[in-house]
Amino acid sequence: MESRHGIVILDFGAQYSQLIARRIREHHVRSLLVPYNVSIAELRDMQPAGIILSGGPSSVFDEGAPHPDPAVLSMGVPVLGICYGLQWIAHAMGGKVEPARQREYGRAQLHILNDSRLLRSLPSPLPVWNSHGDEIVILPPGFHQSGKTETAVGAIENVEKNIYAVQFHPEVRHTAHGDQILANFVFDICGATPDWTSKSFIEHTIKSVREQVGSGYAICALSGGVDSTVAATLVNRAIGDRLRCIFVDNGVLRQNEFTAVFSSLEHLGLNVLGVDASARFLTKLAGVVDPEQKRRVIGNEFISVFEEESKQFREAGFLVQGTLYPDVIESVSVKGPSAMIKSHHNVGGLPEKMHLRLVEPLRELFKDEVRRVGADLGIAPEILQRQPFPGPGLAVRILGEVTPERLNYLRAADEIVYEEIRDAALYESIWQSFAVLLPVRTVGVMGDQRTYGYTVALRAVHSEDGMTADWVRLPYEVLERISSRIVNEVRGISRVVYDITSKPPSTIEWE
């Protein structure tokens, strides 16, 4: 993938690296996140308007600390270092970095000094967000200090070499005017063009898919979620009926989901084959309690079903997948390609087994960008605003063995969560909201009789892309209605609890 004169971010392993890419795109400028050790030849081929060096957990003195090719600083392209990026620039260009006398984590006040090109037009002092244990004690030759906090050098610049660096994180919302700092770099310093829009993406992608597929045929495994639906619609716009879609009922979908989703896909004009394979999936899941084994069982069985059904489309030479940019990033560590991809991707391993060439029209996009592209494609809001649903479905929301009885309990409880969140006008503002069936029975009392039913945990989180998440402070009255309805309407469930942990340390799903 080329940056086409956008911004390339070298990733040193920071928790905020993806956030930098997102913030650049919010200014409608293309951004690309690559490992720190990308070669200079590859960087030149990307033709970036500017380069950002991300933060990272390492010290420049650590054994095995990430050190990119120093030639990145002499490519003639503007460079912005953030946190570790600042320390590496100082270290590589003849300055001196030492362990900080007083580490800075959290909020600080940045006092802007001198005439700063990067920090121009910003108020001083400026609230910023720090996270560092090292500091600059001697500036590299040719640099001047453009900002400081109470304890450390906060920003440096070398205007002649077009190199800028800050010790804080402008990409996080805790830093005041962080977007303006990034805009100063992207537009005033790099001269980037704000041409990254959903409409331009659609035009470019349709043209690219036509060139890739040519006169061939493609197949797509649809889940009914946002990603696969938008991917299929894009490819359908490119090659029409030469795209054949397969939608499989794996037995662990939500209540009435197979029928509702199949109908919506047909209304989009997609050529869809619906396959009810629920019985064979549940047979394979019988007795399985380990969450990773559940994922493997569902993934392997999906491949088997897909292989069988795709024989109807022997002419297909391409496989369409709804791979997103976070999936691409997660499959490449800061030290190079990783051998591990998320085990719950529905069609992981499929291309190798079926010898199909991959078509991934969304691999440059984050989730919110996918929704904007879908809207410009005319896809109905009720499809685009669907909350993410895990590939293994309800199997990873039933802790322990997946049985028809437990599925019935969870489907009924989950439908109540959906209805109440919808009725409270909260659905579209929440990243995910769902029920989890726990392998825990508790005592209850109903109608003067003792009961002994299952426990359900409610989960609702806010997130931008699923990489981090915070639990939603649902109104008490909404929680009360959900709890009351589940206990009264779902025979077999006697207790409801609410999960109030964030990601990290917890994941969004329980398994």
RODO-2510 file (C-alpha; in nm, 4 decimals, decimal comma):
residues 511
     n   res          X          Y          Z
     1     m     0,0000     0,0000     0,0000
     2     e     0,1317     0,3439    -0,0847
     3     s     0,0847     0,6531     0,1277
     4     r     0,0430     0,8626    -0,1899
     5     h     0,1858     1,1732    -0,0248
     6     g     0,0119     1,1156     0,3070
     7     i     0,1739     1,0702     0,6491
     8     v     0,3702     0,7555     0,7382
     9     i     0,3952     0,6652     1,1086
    10     l     0,6848     0,4493     1,2274
    11     d     0,5537     0,2321     1,5106
    12     f     0,7811     0,1837     1,8117
    13     g     0,5179    -0,0167     1,9977
    14     a     0,3215     0,2634     2,1631
    15     q    -0,0286     0,1999     2,2894
    16     y    -0,1285     0,5187     2,1068
    17     s     0,0242     0,4398     1,7641
    18     q    -0,3087     0,3598     1,5995
    19     l    -0,4532     0,6727     1,7546
    20     i    -0,1969     0,8866     1,5700
    21     a    -0,3101     0,7341     1,2403
    22     r    -0,6739     0,7988     1,3284
    23     r    -0,6109     1,1620     1,4236
    24     i    -0,4332     1,2263     1,0924
    25     r    -0,7248     1,0773     0,9021
    26     e    -0,9661     1,2989     1,0914
    27     h    -0,7971     1,5808     0,9001
    28     h    -0,8816     1,3908     0,5763
    29     v    -0,5180     1,3078     0,5111
    30     r    -0,4087     0,9528     0,4292
    31     s    -0,2027     0,7868     0,7047
    32     l    -0,0121     0,4616     0,7151
    33     l     0,1298     0,2827     1,0220
    34     v     0,4382     0,0666     0,9561
    35     p     0,6988    -0,1102     1,1767
    36     y     0,9853     0,1133     1,2880
    37     n     1,2383    -0,1028     1,0984
    38     v     1,0855    -0,0486     0,7541
    39     s     1,3622     0,0039     0,5005
    40     i     1,4484     0,3463     0,3633
    41     a     1,3833     0,2128     0,0119
    42     e     1,0295     0,1150     0,1114
    43     l     0,9765     0,4522     0,2787
    44     r     1,0856     0,6344    -0,0356
    45     d     0,8487     0,4224    -0,2462
    46     m     0,5615     0,5379    -0,0245
    47     q     0,6409     0,8999    -0,1175
    48     p     0,5224     1,0400     0,2179
    49     a     0,4544     1,4085     0,2713
    50     g     0,5783     1,3623     0,6270
    51     i     0,6933     1,1002     0,8777
    52     i     0,5902     1,0633     1,2428
    53     l     0,7931     0,8610     1,4925
    54     s     0,5562     0,7186     1,7519
    55     g     0,6055     0,6734     2,1226
    56     g     0,6950     0,3379     2,2715
    57     p     0,7521     0,1493     2,5974
    58     s     1,1300     0,1198     2,5567
    59     s     1,4199     0,3349     2,6704
    60     v     1,6745     0,4222     2,4025
    61     f     1,9302     0,2522     2,6296
    62     d     1,7466    -0,0827     2,6542
    63     e     1,9068    -0,3862     2,4974
    64     g     1,7082    -0,4524     2,1821
    65     a     1,5441    -0,1077     2,1928
    66     p     1,3919    -0,0106     1,8563
    67     h     1,6327     0,1979     1,6506
    68     p     1,5253     0,2747     1,2932
    69     d     1,7670     0,3538     1,0118
    70     p     1,9044     0,7024     1,0973
    71     a     1,8667     0,7882     0,7281
    72     v     1,4987     0,8501     0,8030
    73     l     1,6133     1,1872     0,9394
    74     s     1,7875     1,2867     0,6155
    75     m     1,5321     1,1887     0,3524
    76     g     1,4323     1,5497     0,2950
    77     v     1,0863     1,4758     0,4399
    78     p     0,9551     1,6577     0,7518
    79     v     0,9757     1,4440     1,0665
    80     l     0,7793     1,4676     1,3925
    81     g     0,8918     1,2638     1,6928
    82     i     0,6488     1,1867     1,9751
    83     c     0,7707     1,0775     2,3232
    84     y     1,0147     0,7901     2,2468
    85     g     1,0399     0,9420     1,8985
    86     l     1,1771     1,2631     2,0541
    87     q     1,4263     1,0716     2,2677
    88     w     1,5497     0,8662     1,9740
    89     i     1,5927     1,1791     1,7583
    90     a     1,7991     1,3452     2,0320
    91     h     2,0041     1,0278     2,0874
    92     a     2,0639     0,9679     1,7146
    93     m     2,1578     1,3290     1,6333
    94     g     2,4194     1,3880     1,9014
    95     g     2,2151     1,5007     2,2009
    96     k     2,2111     1,3364     2,5411
    97     v     1,9235     1,1410     2,6954
    98     e     1,9217     1,0156     3,0537
    99     p     1,6769     0,8496     3,2925
   100     a     1,4534     1,1282     3,4202
   101     r     1,5169     1,2693     3,7641
   102     q     1,1394     1,2839     3,7958
   103     r     0,9322     1,0723     3,5609
   104     e     0,6209     1,2324     3,4136
   105     y     0,3032     1,0285     3,3774
   106     g    -0,0312     1,1976     3,3242
   107     r    -0,1170     1,5650     3,3057
   108     a     0,1451     1,8403     3,2849
   109     q     0,1675     2,2051     3,1803
   110     l     0,3729     2,2856     2,8706
   111     h     0,5271     2,6328     2,8568
   112     i     0,5864     2,7298     2,4934
   113     l     0,9226     2,9011     2,4317
   114     n     1,0742     3,1006     2,1475
   115     d     0,9213     3,1146     1,8020
   116     s     0,7859     2,7640     1,7478
   117     r     0,6710     2,6609     1,4009
   118     l     0,5047     2,3447     1,5306
   119     l     0,3354     2,5040     1,8330
   120     r     0,2419     2,8349     1,6719
   121     s    -0,0850     3,0069     1,7691
   122     l    -0,1286     2,7890     2,0786
   123     p    -0,1920     2,9209     2,4298
   124     s     0,0787     2,8881     2,6934
   125     p     0,0849     2,7133     2,9336
   126     l    -0,0789     2,4236     2,7494
   127     p    -0,2249     2,1186     2,9310
   128     v    -0,0553     1,8085     2,7865
   129     w    -0,0429     1,4335     2,8546
   130     n     0,2958     1,2812     2,9379
   131     s     0,4142     0,9227     2,9711
   132     h     0,7941     0,9003     2,9902
   133     g     1,0791     0,7873     3,2129
   134     d     1,3725     0,9353     3,0171
   135     e     1,4478     1,2993     2,9361
   136     i     1,6753     1,5123     2,7187
   137     v     1,9588     1,6749     2,9171
   138     i     2,1601     1,8078     2,6185
   139     l     1,9926     1,9126     2,2927
   140     p     2,1365     1,7785     1,9672
   141     p     2,3318     2,0360     1,7582
   142     g     2,1112     2,2684     1,5526
   143     f     1,8011     2,2222     1,7699
   144     h     1,6345     2,4746     1,9969
   145     q     1,3974     2,4107     2,2830
   146     s     1,0449     2,5217     2,1927
   147     g     0,8619     2,3997     2,5020
   148     k     0,9222     2,2808     2,8571
   149     t     0,7324     2,1370     3,1508
   150     e     0,8204     2,1866     3,5156
   151     t     1,0748     1,9030     3,5063
   152     a     1,1747     1,8276     3,1455
   153     v     1,2301     1,9433     2,7890
   154     g     0,8817     1,9371     2,6358
   155     a     0,9472     2,0159     2,2676
   156     i     1,2437     2,0740     2,0328
   157     e     1,2800     2,1897     1,6719
   158     n     1,5368     2,2086     1,3942
   159     v     1,3599     2,4159     1,1298
   160     e     1,6530     2,3968     0,8872
   161     k     1,6374     2,0153     0,8827
   162     n     1,2556     2,0176     0,9162
   163     i     1,2671     1,7942     1,2258
   164     y     1,0317     1,8526     1,5195
   165     a     0,9671     1,6552     1,8373
   166     v     0,7498     1,6666     2,1489
   167     q     0,7813     1,4776     2,4754
   168     f     0,4029     1,4641     2,5270
   169     h     0,1240     1,2932     2,3294
   170     p    -0,0703     1,5324     2,1026
   171     e    -0,2823     1,2435     1,9708
   172     v    -0,4707     1,1863     2,2988
   173     r    -0,7703     1,3957     2,3966
   174     h    -0,6084     1,4823     2,7313
   175     t    -0,3670     1,7140     2,5457
   176     a    -0,5376     2,0470     2,4795
   177     h    -0,5210     2,1571     2,1140
   178     g    -0,3528     1,8294     2,0198
   179     d    -0,5416     1,8230     1,6902
   180     q    -0,4079     2,1705     1,6100
   181     i    -0,0501     2,0579     1,6777
   182     l    -0,0935     1,7660     1,4371
   183     a    -0,2624     1,9953     1,1826
   184     n     0,0313     2,2387     1,2040
   185     f     0,2663     1,9538     1,1194
   186     v     0,0493     1,7887     0,8524
   187     f    -0,0530     2,1017     0,6621
   188     d     0,1811     2,3915     0,7430
   189     i     0,5018     2,1901     0,7635
   190     c     0,4345     1,8896     0,5356
   191     g     0,1947     2,0536     0,2898
   192     a    -0,0242     1,7404     0,2780
   193     t    -0,3470     1,7442     0,0787
   194     p    -0,6787     1,6695     0,2607
   195     d    -0,8079     1,4287    -0,0050
   196     w    -0,8754     1,1227     0,2144
   197     t    -1,2570     1,1077     0,1944
   198     s    -1,4999     0,8187     0,1765
   199     k    -1,6079     0,9169    -0,1738
   200     s    -1,2511     0,9280    -0,3054
   201     f    -1,1860     0,5960    -0,1315
   202     i    -1,4882     0,4366    -0,3012
   203     e    -1,3797     0,5561    -0,6449
   204     h    -1,0226     0,4372    -0,5952
   205     t    -1,1287     0,0993    -0,4489
   206     i    -1,3818     0,0158    -0,7218
   207     k    -1,1168     0,0886    -0,9841
   208     s    -0,8579    -0,1173    -0,7931
   209     v    -1,0922    -0,4188    -0,7536
   210     r    -1,1783    -0,4125    -1,1239
   211     e    -0,8098    -0,4170    -1,2094
   212     q    -0,7370    -0,6983    -0,9620
   213     v    -1,0275    -0,9291    -1,0524
   214     g    -1,0379    -0,8486    -1,4249
   215     s    -1,2961    -1,0728    -1,5918
   216     g    -1,2828    -1,3252    -1,3057
   217     y    -1,5311    -1,4274    -1,0372
   218     a    -1,5184    -1,3824    -0,6608
   219     i    -1,6920    -1,5335    -0,3589
   220     c    -1,7529    -1,3721    -0,0209
   221     a    -1,8396    -1,5180     0,3179
   222     l    -2,0989    -1,2818     0,4619
   223     s    -2,1638    -1,2534     0,8342
   224     g    -2,4276    -0,9813     0,8125
   225     g    -2,2013    -0,7453     1,0055
   226     v    -2,0902    -0,4034     0,8911
   227     d    -1,7484    -0,5069     0,7582
   228     s    -1,8445    -0,7980     0,5347
   229     t    -2,1569    -0,6165     0,4099
   230     v    -1,9673    -0,3030     0,3079
   231     a    -1,6863    -0,5111     0,1543
   232     a    -1,9340    -0,7154    -0,0512
   233     t    -2,1232    -0,4041    -0,1631
   234     l    -1,8004    -0,2376    -0,2789
   235     v    -1,6940    -0,5438    -0,4767
   236     n    -2,0462    -0,5809    -0,6158
   237     r    -2,0212    -0,2236    -0,7465
   238     a    -1,6955    -0,3211    -0,9152
   239     i    -1,7806    -0,6585    -1,0751
   240     g    -2,1580    -0,6990    -1,0374
   241     d    -2,3034    -1,0506    -1,0504
   242     r    -1,9581    -1,2020    -1,0790
   243     l    -1,9541    -1,1766    -0,6974
   244     r    -2,1247    -1,4724    -0,5245
   245     c    -2,1955    -1,4400    -0,1487
   246     i    -2,2463    -1,7197     0,1046
   247     f    -2,4190    -1,6565     0,4382
   248     v    -2,3901    -1,9454     0,6863
   249     d    -2,6069    -2,0027     0,9932
   250     n    -2,3489    -2,1448     1,2334
   251     g    -2,6028    -2,2170     1,5061
   252     v    -2,4691    -1,9489     1,7416
   253     l    -2,6309    -1,6418     1,5878
   254     r    -2,8635    -1,4147     1,7824
   255     q    -3,2411    -1,4527     1,7932
   256     n    -3,3990    -1,4499     1,4428
   257     e    -3,0716    -1,3146     1,3049
   258     f    -3,0318    -1,5508     1,0101
   259     t    -3,3687    -1,4634     0,8560
   260     a    -3,3421    -1,0893     0,9204
   261     v    -2,9873    -1,0570     0,7902
   262     f    -3,0493    -1,2705     0,4823
   263     s    -3,3424    -1,0491     0,3888
   264     s    -3,1390    -0,7296     0,4309
   265     l    -2,8547    -0,8664     0,2173
   266     e    -3,0922    -0,9536    -0,0640
   267     h    -3,2348    -0,6006    -0,0516
   268     l    -2,8841    -0,4687    -0,1185
   269     g    -2,8896    -0,6477    -0,4518
   270     l    -2,6247    -0,9007    -0,3505
   271     n    -2,6264    -1,2488    -0,4980
   272     v    -2,6554    -1,4450    -0,1704
   273     l    -2,6736    -1,8163    -0,0964
   274     g    -2,8096    -1,8901     0,2532
   275     v    -2,6913    -2,2088     0,4244
   276     d    -2,8450    -2,3470     0,7448
   277     a    -2,5603    -2,5455     0,9010
   278     s    -2,6646    -2,4882     1,2627
   279     a    -2,7084    -2,8571     1,3502
   280     r    -2,3611    -2,9610     1,2372
   281     f    -2,1952    -2,6735     1,4232
   282     l    -2,3740    -2,7538     1,7496
   283     t    -2,2822    -3,1213     1,7133
   284     k    -1,9153    -3,0266     1,6804
   285     l    -1,9408    -2,7935     1,9844
   286     a    -2,0917    -3,0584     2,2135
   287     g    -1,8725    -3,1082     2,5189
   288     v    -1,6290    -2,8266     2,4286
   289     v    -1,5638    -2,5828     2,7151
   290     d    -1,2244    -2,4232     2,6345
   291     p    -1,2790    -2,0856     2,4634
   292     e    -0,9912    -2,1226     2,2166
   293     q    -1,1107    -2,4707     2,1259
   294     k    -1,4585    -2,3275     2,0610
   295     r    -1,3035    -2,0792     1,8205
   296     r    -1,1076    -2,3513     1,6430
   297     v    -1,4117    -2,5773     1,6140
   298     i    -1,6258    -2,2978     1,4681
   299     g    -1,3484    -2,1767     1,2384
   300     n    -1,2690    -2,5241     1,1066
   301     e    -1,6345    -2,6137     1,0566
   302     f    -1,6963    -2,2847     0,8796
   303     i    -1,4147    -2,3651     0,6388
   304     s    -1,5661    -2,7077     0,5719
   305     v    -1,9119    -2,5634     0,5046
   306     f    -1,7724    -2,2843     0,2918
   307     e    -1,5627    -2,5278     0,0866
   308     e    -1,8640    -2,7492     0,0226
   309     e    -2,0947    -2,4678    -0,0776
   310     s    -1,8372    -2,2829    -0,2864
   311     k    -1,8134    -2,5835    -0,5197
   312     q    -2,1237    -2,4375    -0,6816
   313     f    -1,9016    -2,1476    -0,7904
   314     r    -1,5994    -2,3337    -0,9283
   315     e    -1,5163    -2,0445    -1,1583
   316     a    -1,4341    -1,8195    -0,8612
   317     g    -1,0677    -1,7302    -0,8311
   318     f    -1,0930    -1,4633    -0,5620
   319     l    -1,2088    -1,4495    -0,2005
   320     v    -1,3498    -1,1237    -0,0603
   321     q    -1,2781    -1,0547     0,3078
   322     g    -1,3778    -0,7620     0,5288
   323     t    -1,0306    -0,7216     0,6782
   324     l    -0,9924    -0,3841     0,8531
   325     y    -0,6819    -0,1772     0,9215
   326     p    -0,6596    -0,2779     1,2917
   327     d    -0,6517    -0,6433     1,1750
   328     v    -0,3636    -0,5602     0,9406
   329     i    -0,1749    -0,3738     1,2138
   330     e    -0,2299    -0,6470     1,4722
   331     s    -0,0833    -0,9069     1,2346
   332     v     0,2446    -0,7116     1,2168
   333     s     0,4439    -0,6450     1,5339
   334     v     0,6842    -0,3528     1,5712
   335     k     0,9653    -0,6028     1,5140
   336     g     0,8201    -0,7326     1,1871
   337     p     0,5556    -0,9822     1,0712
   338     s     0,3801    -1,1780     1,3422
   339     a     0,2792    -1,5402     1,3082
   340     m    -0,0435    -1,4924     1,5051
   341     i    -0,3651    -1,3428     1,3729
   342     k    -0,6792    -1,3231     1,5861
   343     s    -0,8148    -1,6733     1,6169
   344     h    -1,1768    -1,5584     1,5896
   345     h    -1,1473    -1,4259     1,2344
   346     n    -1,4152    -1,6272     1,0566
   347     v    -1,2157    -1,7272     0,7528
   348     g    -0,8637    -1,7432     0,8914
   349     g    -0,6687    -1,9983     0,6850
   350     l    -0,9259    -2,0127     0,4065
   351     p    -0,7152    -1,8619     0,1253
   352     e    -0,4311    -2,1116     0,1819
   353     k    -0,6639    -2,4112     0,1756
   354     m    -0,8710    -2,2992    -0,1198
   355     h    -0,5984    -2,1388    -0,3291
   356     l    -0,8032    -1,8258    -0,3791
   357     r    -0,6497    -1,4828    -0,4156
   358     l    -0,7605    -1,2359    -0,1501
   359     v    -0,9611    -0,9212    -0,2215
   360     e    -0,9623    -0,6978     0,0881
   361     p    -1,1248    -0,3677    -0,0100
   362     l    -1,1414    -0,2351     0,3489
   363     r    -0,7887    -0,3144     0,4663
   364     e    -0,7001     0,0566     0,4820
   365     l    -0,9973     0,1557     0,7006
   366     f    -1,0884     0,1797     1,0676
   367     k    -1,4409     0,0789     1,1748
   368     d    -1,5833     0,4309     1,1808
   369     e    -1,4447     0,4907     0,8305
   370     v    -1,6133     0,1712     0,7109
   371     r    -1,9459     0,3068     0,8326
   372     r    -1,8918     0,6355     0,6462
   373     v    -1,8080     0,4464     0,3273
   374     g    -2,1190     0,2321     0,3746
   375     a    -2,3348     0,5414     0,4124
   376     d    -2,1978     0,6837     0,0862
   377     l    -2,2733     0,3487    -0,0786
   378     g    -2,6380     0,3878     0,0269
   379     i    -2,6422     0,1024     0,2813
   380     a    -2,9276     0,1374     0,5311
   381     p    -2,8414     0,2846     0,8745
   382     e    -2,9838    -0,0183     1,0573
   383     i    -2,7091    -0,2287     0,8941
   384     l    -2,4282     0,0235     0,9351
   385     q    -2,5059     0,0944     1,3007
   386     r    -2,5123    -0,2713     1,4021
   387     q    -2,2865    -0,3262     1,6965
   388     p    -1,9854    -0,5550     1,6360
   389     f    -2,0540    -0,9246     1,6860
   390     p    -1,7755    -1,1827     1,7424
   391     g    -1,7024    -1,4343     1,4690
   392     p    -1,7709    -1,7319     1,7012
   393     g    -2,1036    -1,5685     1,7897
   394     l    -2,2819    -1,6594     2,1105
   395     a    -2,0421    -1,9490     2,1664
   396     v    -1,7970    -1,7107     2,3359
   397     r    -2,0762    -1,5484     2,5337
   398     i    -2,1718    -1,8792     2,6914
   399     l    -1,9044    -1,9664     2,9443
   400     g    -1,8691    -2,3424     2,9443
   401     e    -2,0366    -2,5897     2,7107
   402     v    -2,2655    -2,4593     2,4342
   403     t    -2,5957    -2,6470     2,4454
   404     p    -2,9341    -2,5775     2,2821
   405     e    -3,0812    -2,5064     2,6255
   406     r    -2,8140    -2,2530     2,7158
   407     l    -2,8397    -2,0926     2,3719
   408     n    -3,2130    -2,0438     2,4270
   409     y    -3,1485    -1,8767     2,7631
   410     l    -2,8850    -1,6438     2,6215
   411     r    -3,0779    -1,5553     2,3056
   412     a    -3,3816    -1,4557     2,5082
   413     a    -3,1762    -1,2484     2,7538
   414     d    -2,9719    -1,0871     2,4763
   415     e    -3,2860    -0,9871     2,2885
   416     i    -3,4134    -0,8103     2,6004
   417     v    -3,0829    -0,6196     2,6292
   418     y    -3,1134    -0,5189     2,2626
   419     e    -3,4761    -0,4029     2,2995
   420     e    -3,4175    -0,1992     2,6147
   421     i    -3,0985    -0,0350     2,4866
   422     r    -3,2849     0,0525     2,1659
   423     d    -3,5878     0,1868     2,3531
   424     a    -3,3593     0,4053     2,5655
   425     a    -3,2092     0,5540     2,2439
   426     l    -2,8636     0,4333     2,3503
   427     y    -2,7888     0,1666     2,0895
   428     e    -2,6048     0,3805     1,8345
   429     s    -2,3942     0,5604     2,0959
   430     i    -2,2648     0,2345     2,2485
   431     w    -1,9916     0,0278     2,0847
   432     q    -2,1263    -0,3036     2,2150
   433     s    -2,4004    -0,4078     2,4562
   434     f    -2,4858    -0,7716     2,5202
   435     a    -2,5533    -1,0495     2,7685
   436     v    -2,3176    -1,3265     2,8810
   437     l    -2,4434    -1,6554     3,0288
   438     l    -2,2285    -1,7660     3,3226
   439     p    -2,1853    -2,1283     3,4373
   440     v    -2,3041    -2,0206     3,7805
   441     r    -2,6384    -2,1086     3,9374
   442     t    -2,7711    -1,9004     4,2246
   443     v    -3,0655    -1,9242     4,4599
   444     g    -3,3704    -1,7057     4,3993
   445     v    -3,7275    -1,6711     4,5216
   446     m    -4,0252    -1,6404     4,2871
   447     g    -4,3867    -1,6669     4,3962
   448     d    -4,2885    -1,7929     4,7419
   449     q    -4,0916    -2,0728     4,5777
   450     r    -3,7183    -2,1321     4,5804
   451     t    -3,5465    -2,1184     4,2406
   452     y    -3,1990    -2,2192     4,1318
   453     g    -3,1185    -2,0558     3,7990
   454     y    -2,8328    -1,9307     3,5870
   455     t    -2,6594    -1,5942     3,6218
   456     v    -2,6390    -1,3466     3,3344
   457     a    -2,3757    -1,0730     3,3135
   458     l    -2,4531    -0,7545     3,1198
   459     r    -2,1728    -0,5863     2,9242
   460     a    -2,1861    -0,2404     2,7611
   461     v    -1,8766    -0,0520     2,6468
   462     h    -1,7735     0,2672     2,4700
   463     s    -1,4906     0,2399     2,2177
   464     e    -1,3636     0,3935     1,8940
   465     d    -1,2235     0,0831     1,7297
   466     g    -1,2333    -0,1985     1,9856
   467     m    -0,8637    -0,1659     2,0724
   468     t    -0,9471    -0,0041     2,4066
   469     a    -1,2849     0,0309     2,5756
   470     d    -1,4519     0,1753     2,8828
   471     w    -1,7667     0,0455     3,0477
   472     v    -2,0845     0,2465     2,9903
   473     r    -2,2485     0,4181     3,2857
   474     l    -2,5955     0,2944     3,1935
   475     p    -2,8819     0,4751     3,3669
   476     y    -3,0051     0,2846     3,6708
   477     e    -3,3570     0,2723     3,5334
   478     v    -3,2339     0,1008     3,2158
   479     l    -3,0393    -0,1544     3,4175
   480     e    -3,3438    -0,2095     3,6357
   481     r    -3,5727    -0,2745     3,3362
   482     i    -3,3229    -0,5133     3,1758
   483     s    -3,2704    -0,7062     3,4986
   484     s    -3,6395    -0,7239     3,5832
   485     r    -3,7395    -0,8414     3,2361
   486     i    -3,4676    -1,1084     3,2119
   487     v    -3,5459    -1,2618     3,5499
   488     n    -3,9210    -1,2512     3,4915
   489     e    -3,9333    -1,3496     3,1241
   490     v    -3,6490    -1,5992     3,0874
   491     r    -3,7249    -1,9098     3,2887
   492     g    -3,3975    -2,0565     3,4066
   493     i    -3,2213    -1,7280     3,4854
   494     s    -3,2445    -1,6003     3,8416
   495     r    -2,9739    -1,3330     3,8720
   496     v    -2,8324    -1,0433     3,6652
   497     v    -2,4985    -0,8657     3,7271
   498     y    -2,3257    -0,5756     3,5473
   499     d    -1,9647    -0,5847     3,4258
   500     i    -1,7813    -0,2582     3,5069
   501     t    -1,4276    -0,3407     3,3873
   502     s    -1,2507    -0,1581     3,1060
   503     k    -1,0192    -0,2813     2,8289
   504     p    -0,7424    -0,3098     2,9351
   505     p    -0,7160    -0,4916     3,1710
   506     s    -1,0181    -0,6952     3,0574
   507     t    -1,1200    -0,7754     2,7026
   508     i    -1,4596    -0,6736     2,5657
   509     e    -1,5771    -1,0327     2,5241
   510     w    -1,5635    -1,2653     2,8239
   511     e    -1,4006    -1,5458     2,6232
***
